[in-house]
Amino acid sequence: MTGAPVIELTSDAQAALDKVNRDVNAEFRLTDDLEWRGKEEEWNYPSLGTGDCEDLALEKRRRLVNLGVPRAAMTIGVVFHKKFKSPHAMLFVETNDGTIVLDSPQSDLLCWDKAPYNYESRERPDGQWDRFDQRLWEWWPFRAR
């Protein structure tokens, strides 16, 4: 991954993040892979007006790179919704004001700790993945005390 690992969250940068998040969310219908690709799971860019959550995260990252946001400042994470307990992927952008999530069901930008998710895994800048301890999740039945 190239570029700085953290961006300065200027008003222009925030506007770019917001616009890309809203544009991608509006342009593509969120559909799971099995329904539209006939496969259980395939990470790809959205097409034909549709894609699943990781496809939209990849598209957001591609558009932000095209706008000059350093690739090293963006990673994808896999989360579980705290209420619906469903898996989901989204784009994270590291800023000097915290980690911002660009989410497909949510068009407003949120700091990662304000999003309604438990974090399962996250891509590292070197392309490998780190897993988080699910025993710390709010709804996990075997939560560490």
N, C-alpha and C positions, 0 to 999 in steps of 0.2 A: 504494500500500500504506500502511496506516495503523498508527500506534503506534510503540513503541520498536523499533529494529532489533536489539536484544540483550535477552534476558531474564536475570534472575538465576536461576541453577539452584539453587533452594531444594529442600528435600526434598519439599515439596508440588508444585512444578513438575515435578520429576523423576518423581514418582508419577503425575502427570497425563499426561506424555509416555509413560511406560511403559504405563499403562492403555489409552490410545488406540491405541498401536501394537499391543499384544496383542489388544485387542478387535476392531479392524479385521482383523487377520491371521486371527483365529479365525472371524469372521462371514462372510468372503468367500473363495470358492475362487479361487485365482489361475489365470486362464485368459486366453490371448491373444485379441486382438480378432478375428482372422480366424476362430477357432473359435466364438466365441459371438455376435459381431455381424455376421459375414460380411464385414467390412471389414479391410483391412490395418492401419490405424492410426486410432484415434479416441479423443481424450481426453475423458472424461466421468466422472461419478460411477458407482461400481459399482451394479448392480441385480440383482434376482433371485438374490441370493446369490453373485454372481460378478463379476469384474472383472480387468483386467490391472494391471500394476505402477503405471502412472501414474494409473489410476482409484483405486487404493487410496491413493496419495499425496495425491490431491485430497480424498478422504474424510477422511483423517487431518488434513489442514489445516483442513477445514471444521469438524470436531469440536473441534479445539484453539481455533479462533477462537471457537466457541460457548462454550468454557470460559474465554475471556478472554485467551488468548495473542495478543499483537499480530501482525497479519498481516504487518507489515514484518519480523518476526523469522524468518519461514518462507519458504523458497524450495524449488523442485523442481530436482533435478539429474538429468542423464542420465549413466550410468556404464557401464563394461564390466567384467564379472567377470574377475578376473585368471586364474582357472583355466579357466573355461568359455568365456571370450571372447564372452559374449553381452551385448547391450544391456539396460539396465534403468533404470527411473526410481525415485527415492525422494525423501522429504521431508527437508530439512535444517532444523534449528532452531538459530539463533545464540544461544549462551548466554555468560555471563561466564566459563564454564569450558571453552569450546571449542565447535565445531560438532558437534551431535549428529545422527546419521542415524536416521530411522525407516524401517526396511526391511521389505519384505513377506515375503521368505523367512526373515528373521531377527527373532525377537521381542525379543531383548536389545538395549537401547540401546547404540550404539557411537559413539565419537568418530570423525569422518570419516577420520582417518588410520589407524585400526585396522580399518576395514572392508576386505574383500578386493576392492577395486575400483580401476580406473583411471578418472579423471574426464574426461568428454568435454565436457560443457557444463553451465552452471548459470544459472538464472534470476537476474536482478538485482532489487533492490528496486523499480526503476522498470518492471519487466515485460519488459525486453529480456533477451537471453541473451548470455552470454560463453562462448566456446569455450576449451578448454585445449589446450596443445600435446601432441598424441599422441606426438611423438617422445620424450617423457619417460616414457612408459609402460614398465613393467617388461618386458612381453613383446613390445612393438612391434619388428618386425625391423629397422626403420630408426632405432632409438633413438639420440639424440644422445649422444655420449660426452664 
